[in-house]
Amino acid sequence: MAMPKVTITKHWHDGSETIGYAEGELSGREFTASWATWCPIGALFYDTWLDSTGTQDKAIANALKKLNAVPAIQVA
């Protein structure tokens, strides 16, 4: 099964590289995602306000890793 198409429009991390945040689109759905050195990535979608699935989180994490986002991203 192919991963959904992900576009990251913005990503940020704190100065200590402990907490990260991103915004973007996954297959046309807007999302925000956050993660930390102690917590895996989690995403929330604007259009339904429902939490993301593991497959969606993995696709977002893969896109962020390609951009060398910090802190290091964990997937649940």
mmCIF file as gemmi writes it, N, C-alpha and C atoms, coordinates in Angstrom:
data_model
loop_
_atom_site.group_PDB
_atom_site.id
_atom_site.type_symbol
_atom_site.label_atom_id
_atom_site.label_alt_id
_atom_site.label_comp_id
_atom_site.label_asym_id
_atom_site.label_entity_id
_atom_site.label_seq_id
_atom_site.pdbx_PDB_ins_code
_atom_site.Cartn_x
_atom_site.Cartn_y
_atom_site.Cartn_z
_atom_site.occupancy
_atom_site.B_iso_or_equiv
_atom_site.pdbx_formal_charge
_atom_site.auth_seq_id
_atom_site.auth_asym_id
_atom_site.pdbx_PDB_model_num
ATOM 1 N N . MET Axp A 1 ? 0.843 -1.181 0 1 0 ? 1 A 1
ATOM 2 C CA . MET Axp A 1 ? 0 0 0 1 0 ? 1 A 1
ATOM 3 C C . MET Axp A 1 ? 0.889 1.246 0 1 0 ? 1 A 1
ATOM 4 N N . ALA Axp A 2 ? 0.622 2.161 -0.914 1 0 ? 2 A 1
ATOM 5 C CA . ALA Axp A 2 ? 1.413 3.385 -1.028 1 0 ? 2 A 1
ATOM 6 C C . ALA Axp A 2 ? 1.04 4.362 0.077 1 0 ? 2 A 1
ATOM 7 N N . MET Axp A 3 ? 2.041 5.106 0.522 1 0 ? 3 A 1
ATOM 8 C CA . MET Axp A 3 ? 1.805 6.127 1.533 1 0 ? 3 A 1
ATOM 9 C C . MET Axp A 3 ? 1.044 7.291 0.903 1 0 ? 3 A 1
ATOM 10 N N . PRO Axp A 4 ? 0.209 7.966 1.683 1 0 ? 4 A 1
ATOM 11 C CA . PRO Axp A 4 ? -0.493 9.149 1.16 1 0 ? 4 A 1
ATOM 12 C C . PRO Axp A 4 ? 0.495 10.26 0.813 1 0 ? 4 A 1
ATOM 13 N N . LYS Axp A 5 ? 0.097 11.158 -0.104 1 0 ? 5 A 1
ATOM 14 C CA . LYS Axp A 5 ? 0.943 12.291 -0.479 1 0 ? 5 A 1
ATOM 15 C C . LYS Axp A 5 ? 0.912 13.326 0.637 1 0 ? 5 A 1
ATOM 16 N N . VAL Axp A 6 ? 2.101 13.751 1.07 1 0 ? 6 A 1
ATOM 17 C CA . VAL Axp A 6 ? 2.223 14.715 2.167 1 0 ? 6 A 1
ATOM 18 C C . VAL Axp A 6 ? 3.003 15.933 1.681 1 0 ? 6 A 1
ATOM 19 N N . THR Axp A 7 ? 2.483 17.112 1.995 1 0 ? 7 A 1
ATOM 20 C CA . THR Axp A 7 ? 3.193 18.357 1.75 1 0 ? 7 A 1
ATOM 21 C C . THR Axp A 7 ? 3.339 19.077 3.087 1 0 ? 7 A 1
ATOM 22 N N . ILE Axp A 8 ? 4.576 19.386 3.463 1 0 ? 8 A 1
ATOM 23 C CA . ILE Axp A 8 ? 4.83 20.134 4.695 1 0 ? 8 A 1
ATOM 24 C C . ILE Axp A 8 ? 4.921 21.605 4.313 1 0 ? 8 A 1
ATOM 25 N N . THR Axp A 9 ? 4.056 22.443 4.896 1 0 ? 9 A 1
ATOM 26 C CA . THR Axp A 9 ? 4.067 23.873 4.576 1 0 ? 9 A 1
ATOM 27 C C . THR Axp A 9 ? 4.867 24.687 5.579 1 0 ? 9 A 1
ATOM 28 N N . LYS Axp A 10 ? 5.007 24.173 6.803 1 0 ? 10 A 1
ATOM 29 C CA . LYS Axp A 10 ? 5.782 24.872 7.826 1 0 ? 10 A 1
ATOM 30 C C . LYS Axp A 10 ? 6.233 23.851 8.866 1 0 ? 10 A 1
ATOM 31 N N . HIS Axp A 11 ? 7.469 23.983 9.329 1 0 ? 11 A 1
ATOM 32 C CA . HIS Axp A 11 ? 7.872 23.19 10.485 1 0 ? 11 A 1
ATOM 33 C C . HIS Axp A 11 ? 8.82 24.008 11.349 1 0 ? 11 A 1
ATOM 34 N N . TRP Axp A 12 ? 8.791 23.712 12.643 1 0 ? 12 A 1
ATOM 35 C CA . TRP Axp A 12 ? 9.468 24.512 13.652 1 0 ? 12 A 1
ATOM 36 C C . TRP Axp A 12 ? 9.939 23.587 14.77 1 0 ? 12 A 1
ATOM 37 N N . HIS Axp A 13 ? 10.971 23.997 15.491 1 0 ? 13 A 1
ATOM 38 C CA . HIS Axp A 13 ? 11.362 23.303 16.719 1 0 ? 13 A 1
ATOM 39 C C . HIS Axp A 13 ? 11.879 24.329 17.708 1 0 ? 13 A 1
ATOM 40 N N . ASP Axp A 14 ? 11.821 23.995 18.978 1 0 ? 14 A 1
ATOM 41 C CA . ASP Axp A 14 ? 12.321 24.911 19.999 1 0 ? 14 A 1
ATOM 42 C C . ASP Axp A 14 ? 13.846 24.942 19.958 1 0 ? 14 A 1
ATOM 43 N N . GLY Axp A 15 ? 14.414 25.913 20.635 1 0 ? 15 A 1
ATOM 44 C CA . GLY Axp A 15 ? 15.863 26.101 20.597 1 0 ? 15 A 1
ATOM 45 C C . GLY Axp A 15 ? 16.662 24.934 21.12 1 0 ? 15 A 1
ATOM 46 N N . SER Axp A 16 ? 16.087 24.161 22.028 1 0 ? 16 A 1
ATOM 47 C CA . SER Axp A 16 ? 16.805 23.009 22.573 1 0 ? 16 A 1
ATOM 48 C C . SER Axp A 16 ? 16.605 21.751 21.723 1 0 ? 16 A 1
ATOM 49 N N . GLU Axp A 17 ? 15.842 21.878 20.629 1 0 ? 17 A 1
ATOM 50 C CA . GLU Axp A 17 ? 15.538 20.743 19.747 1 0 ? 17 A 1
ATOM 51 C C . GLU Axp A 17 ? 14.872 19.602 20.509 1 0 ? 17 A 1
ATOM 52 N N . THR Axp A 18 ? 13.958 19.954 21.394 1 0 ? 18 A 1
ATOM 53 C CA . THR Axp A 18 ? 13.237 18.978 22.203 1 0 ? 18 A 1
ATOM 54 C C . THR Axp A 18 ? 11.811 18.769 21.712 1 0 ? 18 A 1
ATOM 55 N N . ILE Axp A 19 ? 11.184 19.839 21.227 1 0 ? 19 A 1
ATOM 56 C CA . ILE Axp A 19 ? 9.79 19.806 20.786 1 0 ? 19 A 1
ATOM 57 C C . ILE Axp A 19 ? 9.719 20.284 19.342 1 0 ? 19 A 1
ATOM 58 N N . GLY Axp A 20 ? 8.922 19.605 18.513 1 0 ? 20 A 1
ATOM 59 C CA . GLY Axp A 20 ? 8.734 19.993 17.122 1 0 ? 20 A 1
ATOM 60 C C . GLY Axp A 20 ? 7.264 20.141 16.767 1 0 ? 20 A 1
ATOM 61 N N . TYR Axp A 21 ? 7.006 20.934 15.725 1 0 ? 21 A 1
ATOM 62 C CA . TYR Axp A 21 ? 5.646 21.226 15.281 1 0 ? 21 A 1
ATOM 63 C C . TYR Axp A 21 ? 5.676 21.368 13.771 1 0 ? 21 A 1
ATOM 64 N N . ALA Axp A 22 ? 4.624 20.921 13.089 1 0 ? 22 A 1
ATOM 65 C CA . ALA Axp A 22 ? 4.55 21.073 11.639 1 0 ? 22 A 1
ATOM 66 C C . ALA Axp A 22 ? 3.112 21.291 11.209 1 0 ? 22 A 1
ATOM 67 N N . GLU Axp A 23 ? 2.957 21.948 10.061 1 0 ? 23 A 1
ATOM 68 C CA . GLU Axp A 23 ? 1.668 22.097 9.403 1 0 ? 23 A 1
ATOM 69 C C . GLU Axp A 23 ? 1.826 21.636 7.973 1 0 ? 23 A 1
ATOM 70 N N . GLY Axp A 24 ? 0.73 21.157 7.39 1 0 ? 24 A 1
ATOM 71 C CA . GLY Axp A 24 ? 0.798 20.742 6.009 1 0 ? 24 A 1
ATOM 72 C C . GLY Axp A 24 ? -0.494 20.134 5.519 1 0 ? 24 A 1
ATOM 73 N N . GLU Axp A 25 ? -0.38 19.395 4.403 1 0 ? 25 A 1
ATOM 74 C CA . GLU Axp A 25 ? -1.522 18.71 3.818 1 0 ? 25 A 1
ATOM 75 C C . GLU Axp A 25 ? -1.171 17.256 3.565 1 0 ? 25 A 1
ATOM 76 N N . LEU Axp A 26 ? -2.116 16.384 3.822 1 0 ? 26 A 1
ATOM 77 C CA . LEU Axp A 26 ? -1.988 14.964 3.537 1 0 ? 26 A 1
ATOM 78 C C . LEU Axp A 26 ? -3.176 14.58 2.671 1 0 ? 26 A 1
ATOM 79 N N . SER Axp A 27 ? -2.907 14.248 1.41 1 0 ? 27 A 1
ATOM 80 C CA . SER Axp A 27 ? -3.955 13.901 0.448 1 0 ? 27 A 1
ATOM 81 C C . SER Axp A 27 ? -5.091 14.921 0.463 1 0 ? 27 A 1
ATOM 82 N N . GLY Axp A 28 ? -4.725 16.215 0.487 1 0 ? 28 A 1
ATOM 83 C CA . GLY Axp A 28 ? -5.707 17.287 0.427 1 0 ? 28 A 1
ATOM 84 C C . GLY Axp A 28 ? -6.309 17.7 1.755 1 0 ? 28 A 1
ATOM 85 N N . ARG Axp A 29 ? -5.951 17.024 2.844 1 0 ? 29 A 1
ATOM 86 C CA . ARG Axp A 29 ? -6.484 17.373 4.168 1 0 ? 29 A 1
ATOM 87 C C . ARG Axp A 29 ? -5.434 18.143 4.954 1 0 ? 29 A 1
ATOM 88 N N . GLU Axp A 30 ? -5.809 19.293 5.52 1 0 ? 30 A 1
ATOM 89 C CA . GLU Axp A 30 ? -4.872 20.082 6.313 1 0 ? 30 A 1
ATOM 90 C C . GLU Axp A 30 ? -4.671 19.433 7.674 1 0 ? 30 A 1
ATOM 91 N N . PHE Axp A 31 ? -3.43 19.482 8.163 1 0 ? 31 A 1
ATOM 92 C CA . PHE Axp A 31 ? -3.141 18.903 9.475 1 0 ? 31 A 1
ATOM 93 C C . PHE Axp A 31 ? -2.125 19.749 10.217 1 0 ? 31 A 1
ATOM 94 N N . THR Axp A 32 ? -2.085 19.557 11.523 1 0 ? 32 A 1
ATOM 95 C CA . THR Axp A 32 ? -0.973 19.997 12.359 1 0 ? 32 A 1
ATOM 96 C C . THR Axp A 32 ? -0.401 18.748 13.003 1 0 ? 32 A 1
ATOM 97 N N . ALA Axp A 33 ? 0.882 18.759 13.261 1 0 ? 33 A 1
ATOM 98 C CA . ALA Axp A 33 ? 1.528 17.61 13.898 1 0 ? 33 A 1
ATOM 99 C C . ALA Axp A 33 ? 2.521 18.126 14.927 1 0 ? 33 A 1
ATOM 100 N N . SER Axp A 34 ? 2.659 17.382 16 1 0 ? 34 A 1
ATOM 101 C CA . SER Axp A 34 ? 3.663 17.736 17.002 1 0 ? 34 A 1
ATOM 102 C C . SER Axp A 34 ? 4.342 16.469 17.493 1 0 ? 34 A 1
ATOM 103 N N . TRP Axp A 35 ? 5.554 16.635 18.011 1 0 ? 35 A 1
ATOM 104 C CA . TRP Axp A 35 ? 6.309 15.51 18.535 1 0 ? 35 A 1
ATOM 105 C C . TRP Axp A 35 ? 7.38 16.064 19.461 1 0 ? 35 A 1
ATOM 106 N N . ALA Axp A 36 ? 7.958 15.207 20.241 1 0 ? 36 A 1
ATOM 107 C CA . ALA Axp A 36 ? 9.009 15.609 21.177 1 0 ? 36 A 1
ATOM 108 C C . ALA Axp A 36 ? 9.973 14.444 21.351 1 0 ? 36 A 1
ATOM 109 N N . THR Axp A 37 ? 11.095 14.711 21.992 1 0 ? 37 A 1
ATOM 110 C CA . THR Axp A 37 ? 12.08 13.65 22.177 1 0 ? 37 A 1
ATOM 111 C C . THR Axp A 37 ? 11.515 12.514 23.015 1 0 ? 37 A 1
ATOM 112 N N . TRP Axp A 38 ? 10.525 12.79 23.857 1 0 ? 38 A 1
ATOM 113 C CA . TRP Axp A 38 ? 9.94 11.759 24.719 1 0 ? 38 A 1
ATOM 114 C C . TRP Axp A 38 ? 8.585 11.257 24.229 1 0 ? 38 A 1
ATOM 115 N N . CYS Axp A 39 ? 8.089 11.779 23.093 1 0 ? 39 A 1
ATOM 116 C CA . CYS Axp A 39 ? 6.725 11.469 22.658 1 0 ? 39 A 1
ATOM 117 C C . CYS Axp A 39 ? 6.684 11.311 21.14 1 0 ? 39 A 1
ATOM 118 N N . PRO Axp A 40 ? 6.063 10.248 20.62 1 0 ? 40 A 1
ATOM 119 C CA . PRO Axp A 40 ? 5.989 10.073 19.173 1 0 ? 40 A 1
ATOM 120 C C . PRO Axp A 40 ? 5.112 11.123 18.501 1 0 ? 40 A 1
ATOM 121 N N . ILE Axp A 41 ? 5.241 11.209 17.186 1 0 ? 41 A 1
ATOM 122 C CA . ILE Axp A 41 ? 4.456 12.175 16.412 1 0 ? 41 A 1
ATOM 123 C C . ILE Axp A 41 ? 2.968 11.877 16.539 1 0 ? 41 A 1
ATOM 124 N N . GLY Axp A 42 ? 2.199 12.939 16.539 1 0 ? 42 A 1
ATOM 125 C CA . GLY Axp A 42 ? 0.748 12.827 16.514 1 0 ? 42 A 1
ATOM 126 C C . GLY Axp A 42 ? 0.213 13.95 15.645 1 0 ? 42 A 1
ATOM 127 N N . ALA Axp A 43 ? -0.807 13.684 14.86 1 0 ? 43 A 1
ATOM 128 C CA . ALA Axp A 43 ? -1.355 14.7 13.967 1 0 ? 43 A 1
ATOM 129 C C . ALA Axp A 43 ? -2.838 14.896 14.241 1 0 ? 43 A 1
ATOM 130 N N . LEU Axp A 44 ? -3.311 16.073 13.899 1 0 ? 44 A 1
ATOM 131 C CA . LEU Axp A 44 ? -4.714 16.421 14.052 1 0 ? 44 A 1
ATOM 132 C C . LEU Axp A 44 ? -5.143 17.088 12.751 1 0 ? 44 A 1
ATOM 133 N N . PHE Axp A 45 ? -6.289 16.71 12.212 1 0 ? 45 A 1
ATOM 134 C CA . PHE Axp A 45 ? -6.744 17.236 10.932 1 0 ? 45 A 1
ATOM 135 C C . PHE Axp A 45 ? -7.755 18.343 11.127 1 0 ? 45 A 1
ATOM 136 N N . TYR Axp A 46 ? -7.587 19.456 10.397 1 0 ? 46 A 1
ATOM 137 C CA . TYR Axp A 46 ? -8.462 20.618 10.527 1 0 ? 46 A 1
ATOM 138 C C . TYR Axp A 46 ? -9.906 20.323 10.125 1 0 ? 46 A 1
ATOM 139 N N . ASP Axp A 47 ? -10.078 19.525 9.065 1 0 ? 47 A 1
ATOM 140 C CA . ASP Axp A 47 ? -11.425 19.405 8.492 1 0 ? 47 A 1
ATOM 141 C C . ASP Axp A 47 ? -12.385 18.604 9.362 1 0 ? 47 A 1
ATOM 142 N N . THR Axp A 48 ? -11.893 17.688 10.164 1 0 ? 48 A 1
ATOM 143 C CA . THR Axp A 48 ? -12.783 16.869 10.984 1 0 ? 48 A 1
ATOM 144 C C . THR Axp A 48 ? -12.456 16.929 12.466 1 0 ? 48 A 1
ATOM 145 N N . TRP Axp A 49 ? -11.283 17.454 12.817 1 0 ? 49 A 1
ATOM 146 C CA . TRP Axp A 49 ? -10.815 17.495 14.197 1 0 ? 49 A 1
ATOM 147 C C . TRP Axp A 49 ? -10.675 16.118 14.804 1 0 ? 49 A 1
ATOM 148 N N . LEU Axp A 50 ? -10.467 15.109 13.976 1 0 ? 50 A 1
ATOM 149 C CA . LEU Axp A 50 ? -10.244 13.751 14.465 1 0 ? 50 A 1
ATOM 150 C C . LEU Axp A 50 ? -8.757 13.456 14.465 1 0 ? 50 A 1
ATOM 151 N N . ASP Axp A 51 ? -8.323 12.663 15.411 1 0 ? 51 A 1
ATOM 152 C CA . ASP Axp A 51 ? -6.918 12.257 15.438 1 0 ? 51 A 1
ATOM 153 C C . ASP Axp A 51 ? -6.586 11.44 14.203 1 0 ? 51 A 1
ATOM 154 N N . SER Axp A 52 ? -5.327 11.462 13.834 1 0 ? 52 A 1
ATOM 155 C CA . SER Axp A 52 ? -4.863 10.739 12.658 1 0 ? 52 A 1
ATOM 156 C C . SER Axp A 52 ? -4.698 9.247 12.947 1 0 ? 52 A 1
ATOM 157 N N . THR Axp A 53 ? -4.581 8.493 11.876 1 0 ? 53 A 1
ATOM 158 C CA . THR Axp A 53 ? -4.304 7.064 12.002 1 0 ? 53 A 1
ATOM 159 C C . THR Axp A 53 ? -2.795 6.844 12.015 1 0 ? 53 A 1
ATOM 160 N N . GLY Axp A 54 ? -2.374 5.653 12.379 1 0 ? 54 A 1
ATOM 161 C CA . GLY Axp A 54 ? -0.952 5.32 12.375 1 0 ? 54 A 1
ATOM 162 C C . GLY Axp A 54 ? -0.327 5.467 11.002 1 0 ? 54 A 1
ATOM 163 N N . THR Axp A 55 ? -1.054 5.092 9.952 1 0 ? 55 A 1
ATOM 164 C CA . THR Axp A 55 ? -0.544 5.214 8.579 1 0 ? 55 A 1
ATOM 165 C C . THR Axp A 55 ? -0.324 6.67 8.218 1 0 ? 55 A 1
ATOM 166 N N . GLN Axp A 56 ? -1.261 7.532 8.614 1 0 ? 56 A 1
ATOM 167 C CA . GLN Axp A 56 ? -1.118 8.955 8.325 1 0 ? 56 A 1
ATOM 168 C C . GLN Axp A 56 ? 0.052 9.551 9.097 1 0 ? 56 A 1
ATOM 169 N N . ASP Axp A 57 ? 0.174 9.201 10.373 1 0 ? 57 A 1
ATOM 170 C CA . ASP Axp A 57 ? 1.305 9.687 11.169 1 0 ? 57 A 1
ATOM 171 C C . ASP Axp A 57 ? 2.634 9.259 10.553 1 0 ? 57 A 1
ATOM 172 N N . LYS Axp A 58 ? 2.709 8.01 10.091 1 0 ? 58 A 1
ATOM 173 C CA . LYS Axp A 58 ? 3.953 7.513 9.487 1 0 ? 58 A 1
ATOM 174 C C . LYS Axp A 58 ? 4.285 8.288 8.212 1 0 ? 58 A 1
ATOM 175 N N . ALA Axp A 59 ? 3.268 8.574 7.404 1 0 ? 59 A 1
ATOM 176 C CA . ALA Axp A 59 ? 3.503 9.33 6.17 1 0 ? 59 A 1
ATOM 177 C C . ALA Axp A 59 ? 4.006 10.735 6.489 1 0 ? 59 A 1
ATOM 178 N N . ILE Axp A 60 ? 3.419 11.38 7.495 1 0 ? 60 A 1
ATOM 179 C CA . ILE Axp A 60 ? 3.853 12.716 7.901 1 0 ? 60 A 1
ATOM 180 C C . ILE Axp A 60 ? 5.281 12.655 8.448 1 0 ? 60 A 1
ATOM 181 N N . ALA Axp A 61 ? 5.559 11.673 9.285 1 0 ? 61 A 1
ATOM 182 C CA . ALA Axp A 61 ? 6.908 11.52 9.839 1 0 ? 61 A 1
ATOM 183 C C . ALA Axp A 61 ? 7.933 11.309 8.737 1 0 ? 61 A 1
ATOM 184 N N . ASN Axp A 62 ? 7.624 10.492 7.747 1 0 ? 62 A 1
ATOM 185 C CA . ASN Axp A 62 ? 8.555 10.259 6.637 1 0 ? 62 A 1
ATOM 186 C C . ASN Axp A 62 ? 8.842 11.557 5.89 1 0 ? 62 A 1
ATOM 187 N N . ALA Axp A 63 ? 7.804 12.374 5.658 1 0 ? 63 A 1
ATOM 188 C CA . ALA Axp A 63 ? 7.998 13.644 4.953 1 0 ? 63 A 1
ATOM 189 C C . ALA Axp A 63 ? 8.868 14.586 5.776 1 0 ? 63 A 1
ATOM 190 N N . LEU Axp A 64 ? 8.655 14.624 7.091 1 0 ? 64 A 1
ATOM 191 C CA . LEU Axp A 64 ? 9.466 15.482 7.948 1 0 ? 64 A 1
ATOM 192 C C . LEU Axp A 64 ? 10.912 15.002 8.015 1 0 ? 64 A 1
ATOM 193 N N . LYS Axp A 65 ? 11.125 13.697 8.047 1 0 ? 65 A 1
ATOM 194 C CA . LYS Axp A 65 ? 12.489 13.164 8.078 1 0 ? 65 A 1
ATOM 195 C C . LYS Axp A 65 ? 13.249 13.55 6.816 1 0 ? 65 A 1
ATOM 196 N N . LYS Axp A 66 ? 12.557 13.59 5.663 1 0 ? 66 A 1
ATOM 197 C CA . LYS Axp A 66 ? 13.205 13.994 4.409 1 0 ? 66 A 1
ATOM 198 C C . LYS Axp A 66 ? 13.659 15.45 4.479 1 0 ? 66 A 1
ATOM 199 N N . LEU Axp A 67 ? 12.976 16.253 5.303 1 0 ? 67 A 1
ATOM 200 C CA . LEU Axp A 67 ? 13.355 17.655 5.478 1 0 ? 67 A 1
ATOM 201 C C . LEU Axp A 67 ? 14.349 17.844 6.617 1 0 ? 67 A 1
ATOM 202 N N . ASN Axp A 68 ? 14.8 16.72 7.216 1 0 ? 68 A 1
ATOM 203 C CA . ASN Axp A 68 ? 15.717 16.758 8.349 1 0 ? 68 A 1
ATOM 204 C C . ASN Axp A 68 ? 15.157 17.561 9.534 1 0 ? 68 A 1
ATOM 205 N N . ALA Axp A 69 ? 13.852 17.401 9.758 1 0 ? 69 A 1
ATOM 206 C CA . ALA Axp A 69 ? 13.226 18.098 10.878 1 0 ? 69 A 1
ATOM 207 C C . ALA Axp A 69 ? 13.796 17.582 12.193 1 0 ? 69 A 1
ATOM 208 N N . VAL Axp A 70 ? 13.859 18.457 13.17 1 0 ? 70 A 1
ATOM 209 C CA . VAL Axp A 70 ? 14.301 18.079 14.5 1 0 ? 70 A 1
ATOM 210 C C . VAL Axp A 70 ? 13.221 18.476 15.482 1 0 ? 70 A 1
ATOM 211 N N . PRO Axp A 71 ? 13.155 17.863 16.649 1 0 ? 71 A 1
ATOM 212 C CA . PRO Axp A 71 ? 13.97 16.751 17.12 1 0 ? 71 A 1
ATOM 213 C C . PRO Axp A 71 ? 13.711 15.482 16.301 1 0 ? 71 A 1
ATOM 214 N N . ALA Axp A 72 ? 14.503 14.454 16.55 1 0 ? 72 A 1
ATOM 215 C CA . ALA Axp A 72 ? 14.307 13.184 15.852 1 0 ? 72 A 1
ATOM 216 C C . ALA Axp A 72 ? 12.864 12.735 16.05 1 0 ? 72 A 1
ATOM 217 N N . ILE Axp A 73 ? 12.219 12.309 14.972 1 0 ? 73 A 1
ATOM 218 C CA . ILE Axp A 73 ? 10.791 11.982 15.001 1 0 ? 73 A 1
ATOM 219 C C . ILE Axp A 73 ? 10.607 10.517 15.27 1 0 ? 73 A 1
ATOM 220 N N . GLN Axp A 74 ? 9.759 10.207 16.241 1 0 ? 74 A 1
ATOM 221 C CA . GLN Axp A 74 ? 9.381 8.832 16.531 1 0 ? 74 A 1
ATOM 222 C C . GLN Axp A 74 ? 7.972 8.59 15.997 1 0 ? 74 A 1
ATOM 223 N N . VAL Axp A 75 ? 7.716 7.381 15.542 1 0 ? 75 A 1
ATOM 224 C CA . VAL Axp A 75 ? 6.368 6.997 15.138 1 0 ? 75 A 1
ATOM 225 C C . VAL Axp A 75 ? 5.89 5.933 16.124 1 0 ? 75 A 1
ATOM 226 N N . ALA Axp A 76 ? 4.67 6.102 16.601 1 0 ? 76 A 1
ATOM 227 C CA . ALA Axp A 76 ? 4.12 5.155 17.579 1 0 ? 76 A 1
ATOM 228 C C . ALA Axp A 76 ? 4.025 3.761 16.987 1 0 ? 76 A 1
